[in-house]
């Protein structure tokens, strides 16, 4: 068959199959729906199975070049043959390679995700999900993910390991299925065993998929749904019937049962039905009706749970409100350019820090090409545009979780781009063909090798000022755990920092202590995991600060200030941090002479105790705390406890308002405990509450733990420490 022929034999057994698929690079066609109308003109009268569209019967004769014909007035256009809407299925030889590769892919990705899975508890969301799974809390709330909860409950019954690890294995399970389905897609596109396996590995180490396959969350099942949905559409393009399409409709319904964001798949199958409207003899409306019925089969469990919740609630509208987003609706459609474009760019670069970006660009170029599963590509594009457009305007720390379907759409296009690259290399001159093919192999291999190294380095790069600093700087949780490493590196085999911090806190805090936290640090692991399931420190009261502004989601600033004033002399009260979201609370407490004072848990972990000023040690200055960072004299202070060897370091001490002049100086000590630098003495005039100084010595400071002390009238009154990398 000529390389330019657009139609294919109905029965693949009638055509001579080569040992390897014929490699050809099709011409660019922008609109799939018009391909049929561009077919070669047909003769009037009856035709046999070998349609004149096939061109000359001789294999050597080229097919006639399609010509654009003017539509005759009053003559109804004949419907195209079904074959023009189909893609060649796999041959028997392909099937043998496919089955071998499927076994290799399944074992490989399962091993990767199992050995890099987290053995302990993660951040707050993981503790919330574990609590829902163990208690089997199934409801219609937008934050409830029914299928993940059901499977998590099953995995919690495993007879070995930490509770968190057992449920983390659920993500390993679904992530492995998703990555194995990626292989199914890759083989159908590439039709080569080794390239399909390498392409699968490249997607398996994509940040968001790998991350959500090593720690408990609901998003790995979303990936399973999307990959299964794509496979059904691809098989529909290969088949004369539509049963696979209706399978995609069922998957679209099931996906919503787990997460409402997956409603994008429903739009995708709707558009796909339009693209394939001439595939069979029934009309588009009939196809949509059948689509809706099969969709309801998968969607029915969600409807049952929703109706049950509405009937059990005194306010059914409130149930419906929270099922469709609830108070989170106030965070949607927030178009602030600084929060949209750069964060979105960072997230996509993190997913594909390799030549995969080149392959993605090539794949996007061939969206809509029939032999590249054009209609499936268009449906995937619809899902990508809706999902990316919505969550680009929804700002959370884990945006990369919501964008997982968008990243997988990019990965799909990347695999299509790999096929184009291999075909392009095969079409070159004979003396260049082999070297170019090896070059493509090398680029595809880099898509597997580079990401793990990149993710392991991100947290280190984020510590320094630069492109990655805003996303991976760890300033926010420096005193509790390394959140930058947690977010950046999907390999969580040795990550146990929340577990370590929690045990330190329970060990060091006095009896009947009160600990105030927010939902983005360690509140949920402490209360919903360690206290509830392991019975640790039941004497402690753990409180939640309301940072989202949602009703019933923790204490407001004024409520906490009132609580502290009433209890500060009766019970020890601690804060997890003094920066966001506690600055306003601390300012209000200072009006009542209550200040935070650093409370060390270890050399590199600490919290803050709230104390009345009259209980502080007496001295020339009654210091409550000292912080390090930069920008203290510019109105935009940034708290930091880790610095580069040449970085300017600022230290700021806060104290009770002084009543007389005090001479102060800052003493900086190195890792060896010896004095590294001493500031010039200066006088703090009366009625001040803070003082700061800079370490700008120009020296190449050796890495290690440093200390800065405040000396007032010749006596050291306070000190704190920081780290030089």
C-alpha positions, 0 to 999 in steps of 0.5 A: 500500500502506498505511504499516502493511502488513507484507508486500510483493509477491513480484514487484516488477515487478507493483507500481507503483514510484515515482521515489523510494522511498516514505518511511515510518517503521515502527512499533517492533517489538522482536522480528523472529521474532514479526512473522509471527505478528502478521500479519492473520488469514487466511481458511481455504481456498485463496488466490491470489497476492494473499494476504489479508494484503495487505488490500483490493485498492484502493490507497486502502483502509488495511490492517486493523490487525493483531490479536493472536489467541489460539492455538487448542488442538490447531491447528498454526500455519501457517508465515508466507509467505517475503515476511514475512522479506524486505526490498525489493530495489533498483529499476532506478532505484536501480541506476543511482544505485547504480552512479554512486555506487559509482564516486565512492565507490571513487575518493574513498576511495582518494584519501583513503587514498593521499594520507594514507598513511605514507611511512615506517616506523611503530612496532614492530608495523609493522616486525614485520609488514613483516619477516613479509611480506617473508620470507613467514612464514606460520604458525598463530601467533596473531600471524601474519595469513596473508592480510595477509602474502600480500598484503603480500609482493605489494606489497613487490615494487612497483618504487618507493618506500621498502619501508615505503611499498610495504607501507603501500599494502596497507592503502590497498588493503584500506581502500579496498575496505572503505570502498567496501563501506560505500557498498554498505551505506549505499545499500541502507539509505538508497536515496539517492545523495548521503546514501549518499555522505556517510554513506560519507565519515563512516565512511571518516574514522572513526579506526580505519578511516582509521588502519589504511588508511594504515599497514601492519597486518592490520586493514583486511582484517578490515574488508573481511571484516566489510563483505562479510559484512554485505552478504551478509546484507542481500542474503539478506534481499532474496532468496527463496534463500539463496546470499548467506547461504552466501556470508557463511558462507564469508567468516566462515571466510576472516576467521579465516584472517587474524585469529582474533578474526574468529571472531565472524562465525561466531557471527553467521551461526549466530544469523542462521540461527535468525532466518531459519529459516522462510525456506525449506522445509528445517529449521534443522538442515539449514541449520546443516549447510550453513552449517558446510560452506560455512564450512569452505570459507573456513576450510580454509586456516587448518586446512591451515597449523595441521595443517602446523605441528603435524606439523612441530613436536616438540610439537604441543600448543605449536603449538595453544597459541600458535594459540589465544592462547599466553601472551597468555591471561594478559592476557585477561579482566582485569576491572579497572574503571579499565582497562575503562570509561574507556578504552573510553569514550575509544576510542568517543568518539575514533571518533565525535566528531560527530553520528554518536553521535546517529544511532547511538543512533537506529539501535540503537533500530531493531535488529530492524526488518524494513524496516531489515534487522532480522535483519542488525542482530541478527547485527551486534549479536551480533558487536558484543557478543562483540568489545567484551566480550572486548577491553574486558578485553584491555588494550593500547595499540592496543585501537582496532585490536581494536575495529575490528569494534565501531566498524564495527557502530556505524557501521552503526547510524549509517547506519540512524539516518540513514535514520530521521532523513530519514524523520522529517523527510519526515513533518513538516508541509510548511512544516517538511519542507524545513528539517528535511531540510536540518538532517539534511543538515547533521548528516550533513555534520558527521560528515565535517567534524569528525573530521579536525579533531578528530584533528589537535587531539587530541595538542595537547589531550592535552599539558594536564591534562584528559580526553584527557591520559591517552591522548594525553600523549606522556610515554612517548616524549618523547625518541624520537618523538611517539607521541601524534600517531602514535596520534591522527591517522590522517593520516600523510602527513608522519609520519616521526619513527621514521625520523628518530630511527633515523637520528639514533641510528645517526649519533650512537652510537659504534662497537660501541655496545649499545642496549637498548630495549623492544618499544613504542618503536623496537626492531623498526624498528631491528633488523628493518627498518633493520639487516636490510633497509637494512644500517645500523650492523651493528656495533651490538648492539640488545637487547630488554627483556622487558616482557610476561613471556613466555618467549623475548621479550627479556632479563629485568632480572637478565639485562640487569644481568649483561650491563651489569656484564660489558660496561660498561667494554668497550663503550658501553651505552645505554638508550632511556629511564629510565622504564617498563620500566627503573626496576627495572633502573636501581635494580639497576645503582645498587647496582653504582655504574652510573648512567644519564647523558643522551646528546643526539642533537639538541635534542629527542631523546636517550637515556641512556648507562650509565656507572660512577660513577667515570668521571663528572666530579669536582665537589662533586656527581657528577651522573648525570642530571636529569629534569623533571616533577611529583610528585617529592615525592608518591611518584608522580613523572611525567616530563615534558619539555613544559609549559604556560605557567603549569604548575608544573615540577619538576626533580630531579637524581640524583647519587653519594652526597655525603660532605659538605654541599653548597650547591645552587641551581637556575637556570632559563633561558628561550628567549633563554638568559637567566636566567629564575628562580633558586631560593633556595640550600639545603644538601644534607646528607651521604649524599643521592643526589638533590635537586629544586626547583620552578619556580612563578614565576607568570609567563606563560612564552613558548613555546620551549626552556628549560634548568634547571641545577644549581649546587653550591658555586657551580659549574654541574655539570649541566643539562637542557632542556624545552619550554614550549608 
